[in-house]
Amino acid sequence: MDNSLPKGLERIRDHHPRIYTIVSPPRCSSTAFSRVFWEQPSVRYYCHEPFEVTYYMGQGLQEVVEKLDAPIDLVELKHVRGDTDGRALVIKEMPYQVGERFPLLAGLATKPIIFLMRDPRLNISSRIRKKREVGDSPFFPLVETGWELIASQITHCRNEGIPHLIVDSSDFRNSPSEVFPQVLERFDLDYVPETLRWKECAEVELDNLEGKHRHLYGEVLESRGIKPDLELIPPLDWFPEERGMRDHVACCLEVYKGLRAAEERVRGSSGGHNT
């Protein structure tokens, strides 16, 4: 596969002098993490999962470019006054949606790629509950947990010498004043405690699928800041054995443990989520 940037993506990168890229499995508090970047004075634009339409709707790269060409303008959404002339862009994406096009997404990033993660027993159980909430089957393609692909995408960055860092959701939610200064320093951005607070913006549309996933974002859009991760971790036998779900969660847990020990991980004093 040719991983050079197509002209449309080159134009996106030319237009935005700084592009911050966040890659995260589902239900890892990635939108909340992104909202801290929204509050940065130099950040004006946000694009939410532009590759979503390729995975769910079979659309092509041109539609991805169209999403990137029409990001959310954050000027009126900021709690902290921003630079109205700023052109920095934040892109948030999921491993399975970008899939084999990950090198293209990596090519857009002008700074280290941020890989977010969360204990898989938490992020996968949360996704199951959200599926049930709207009457969907709790069984979904296991690639959609994001764990196998995020591991391979991190390996790709290591092999290609692409700067990146790994952040655990429990770390940034339970120790935000320790984690975010370390993260923002990597981006030459100033840490200001006020960026951990923000406006409610329930009217903002993040869903790309005609409302199908709108229910996933209500809580974070109605929130006013980082909330601690206090959810209890379910035991492995909470997960159904059918279709290999329980075995898959066990495998993801091993990947997670390996990434928590990785040198690229930004550490907080919380030590992670209590089991």
C-alpha positions in Angstrom: 0.0 0.0 0.0 1.3 3.5 -0.9 1.4 5.5 2.4 2.5 8.8 0.9 0.0 11.6 1.6 -2.5 12.1 -1.2 -2.9 15.7 -2.4 -6.1 16.2 -0.4 -4.4 15.3 2.9 -1.3 17.3 1.9 -3.5 20.3 1.6 -5.0 19.7 5.1 -1.5 19.6 6.6 -0.5 22.7 4.7 -3.5 24.5 6.1 -2.9 23.6 9.7 0.6 24.3 10.9 0.0 22.0 13.9 -2.0 18.9 13.9 -2.4 16.9 17.1 -3.5 13.3 16.6 -5.2 11.2 19.3 -5.8 7.5 18.6 -7.9 5.5 21.1 -10.0 2.4 21.4 -13.7 3.0 22.2 -14.8 4.1 25.7 -11.3 5.3 26.8 -12.4 8.9 27.7 -10.7 10.1 24.5 -13.3 12.9 23.9 -12.7 14.2 27.4 -9.0 14.1 26.8 -9.5 15.9 23.5 -11.5 18.6 25.3 -8.4 19.6 27.2 -6.7 20.3 23.9 -9.8 22.2 22.7 -9.1 24.7 25.5 -5.5 25.4 24.3 -5.4 29.0 23.0 -3.7 28.0 19.7 -6.1 25.2 19.0 -9.1 26.3 16.9 -10.4 23.2 15.1 -11.4 19.7 16.0 -12.2 16.8 13.7 -14.0 13.8 15.3 -13.2 10.4 13.8 -13.0 11.3 10.2 -12.3 7.7 9.2 -15.5 6.5 10.8 -17.4 6.8 7.5 -14.9 4.5 5.8 -15.4 1.7 8.3 -19.2 1.9 8.8 -20.4 3.3 5.5 -17.7 2.0 3.1 -16.8 5.5 1.9 -13.5 6.4 0.5 -10.6 8.7 1.3 -12.2 11.6 -0.5 -15.0 11.6 2.2 -12.3 11.6 4.9 -10.7 14.6 3.3 -14.2 16.3 3.3 -14.5 15.7 7.0 -11.1 17.1 7.6 -12.0 20.1 5.4 -14.9 20.9 7.7 -13.8 20.6 11.3 -15.6 22.0 14.3 -14.7 25.6 14.9 -14.0 25.8 18.7 -13.8 29.5 19.1 -17.3 29.9 20.7 -17.0 26.6 22.6 -14.0 27.5 24.7 -14.1 28.1 28.4 -10.6 29.7 28.1 -10.4 32.6 25.6 -8.5 31.4 22.5 -6.6 32.9 19.6 -9.2 33.5 16.9 -6.4 33.5 14.4 -5.2 30.0 15.5 -5.2 27.2 13.0 -4.1 24.2 15.0 -6.2 21.1 14.5 -7.0 18.2 16.8 -7.9 14.9 15.2 -9.4 12.1 17.3 -9.6 8.6 15.7 -10.2 4.9 16.6 -7.7 2.2 15.7 -10.2 0.0 13.9 -11.8 2.8 11.9 -8.6 4.0 10.4 -7.3 0.4 10.1 -4.8 -0.1 7.3 -4.9 3.7 6.6 -3.1 4.4 9.9 0.1 5.5 8.1 -1.9 8.2 6.4 -3.2 9.5 9.7 0.3 9.3 11.2 1.5 11.3 8.2 -0.8 14.1 9.1 0.5 14.5 12.6 3.0 17.3 13.1 3.7 16.4 16.7 3.9 13.0 18.6 0.8 10.8 18.2 -1.1 10.3 21.4 -2.3 6.7 22.0 -4.9 6.5 24.7 -5.9 3.3 26.5 -8.0 2.1 29.4 -8.1 -1.2 31.3 -9.9 -3.4 28.7 -12.2 -4.8 31.2 -13.5 -1.3 31.6 -13.6 -0.1 28.1 -15.1 -3.3 26.7 -17.7 -3.6 29.4 -18.7 0.0 28.8 -19.1 -0.6 25.1 -21.3 -3.7 25.8 -23.5 -1.6 28.1 -23.8 1.2 25.5 -24.8 -1.4 22.9 -27.5 -2.7 25.2 -28.6 0.8 26.0 -29.9 1.3 22.5 -31.1 -2.3 21.9 -28.0 -3.4 19.9 -26.5 -6.8 20.3 -23.7 -6.9 22.9 -21.7 -9.0 20.4 -19.7 -7.0 17.9 -16.6 -7.7 15.7 -13.8 -8.1 18.2 -11.6 -5.9 16.1 -13.8 -3.0 17.3 -12.4 -3.3 20.9 -9.4 -1.6 19.3 -6.8 -3.5 21.2 -5.1 -5.7 18.6 -4.9 -2.7 16.2 -3.6 -0.1 18.7 -0.8 -2.5 19.6 0.1 -3.0 16.0 -0.1 0.8 15.3 2.2 1.5 18.3 4.6 -1.1 16.9 4.4 0.6 13.5 5.4 3.9 15.1 8.3 2.3 16.9 9.5 0.6 13.8 9.2 3.8 11.7 10.6 6.1 14.3 7.4 8.1 14.6 7.3 10.1 17.8 4.4 9.0 20.1 3.3 8.7 23.7 0.9 6.4 25.6 -1.6 7.7 28.1 -3.8 5.6 30.4 -7.3 7.0 30.9 -7.2 6.2 34.6 -3.9 8.2 34.9 -5.2 11.4 33.2 -8.6 11.2 34.9 -7.3 10.5 38.4 -4.1 12.6 38.2 -4.8 15.3 35.6 -2.6 17.9 37.1 0.4 15.5 36.9 -0.3 13.9 33.5 -1.3 16.9 31.4 1.8 19.0 32.1 3.9 16.1 30.9 1.8 15.6 27.8 1.5 19.3 26.9 5.3 19.8 27.3 5.8 17.3 24.5 3.8 19.7 22.3 5.4 22.9 23.4 2.1 23.9 24.9 1.6 25.6 28.3 -0.3 23.8 31.0 -2.9 26.0 32.6 -5.2 24.4 35.2 -8.2 26.2 33.8 -8.0 24.0 30.7 -9.3 21.1 32.8 -12.6 22.9 32.9 -14.9 23.7 30.0 -18.4 24.7 28.9 -21.3 22.4 28.4 -21.9 22.1 24.7 -24.7 19.5 24.3 -25.6 21.0 20.9 -22.3 20.0 19.3 -22.7 17.2 16.8 -19.9 14.7 16.9 -21.7 11.8 15.3 -20.8 11.0 11.6 -23.5 8.4 11.1 -26.8 10.3 11.0 -27.3 10.0 14.7 -26.4 6.3 15.2 -23.7 7.0 17.7 -25.0 10.3 19.2 -25.8 8.6 22.5 -22.1 7.9 23.1 -21.3 11.6 23.5 -24.0 13.1 25.6 -22.3 12.7 28.9 -19.0 14.3 27.9 -20.6 17.1 25.9 -22.8 18.0 28.9 -19.8 17.7 31.4 -17.8 20.7 32.7 -14.4 19.1 33.2 -12.4 16.0 33.9 -14.0 13.5 36.2 -12.1 10.8 38.1 -12.3 7.2 36.9 -13.9 5.4 39.9 -15.7 2.6 38.1 -15.2 -0.8 39.5 -13.4 -3.3 37.2 -15.6 -6.3 36.4 -14.1 -9.8 36.7 -13.4 -11.7 33.6 -16.4 -14.0 34.2 -18.7 -10.9 33.7 -17.9 -11.2 30.0 -19.8 -13.8 28.0 -17.9 -16.8 26.7 -19.9 -16.8 23.4 -18.0 -15.8 20.3 -14.7 -15.8 22.1 -15.5 -12.5 24.0 -14.1 -13.6 27.4 -10.9 -15.0 25.9 -10.5 -11.9 23.8 -10.8 -9.7 26.9 -8.1 -11.8 28.6 -5.8 -11.3 25.6 -6.4 -7.6 25.6 -5.6 -7.4 29.3 -2.1 -8.8 28.5 -1.6 -6.2 25.8 -2.7 -3.5 28.3 -0.3 -4.7 30.9 2.5 -4.6 28.4 1.6 -1.0 27.3 1.4 0.2 30.9 5.0 -1.0 31.3 6.1 0.7 28.1 8.7 3.5 28.3 6.5 5.7 26.1 3.8 5.8 28.7 3.2 9.1 30.6 2.8 8.2 34.2 0.7 9.7 37.0 0.9 9.1 40.7 -2.4 7.2 40.8 -0.7 4.0 39.7 -3.7 3.2 37.5 -7.1 1.9 38.3 -7.7 -0.1 41.5 -8.7 -3.7 40.8 
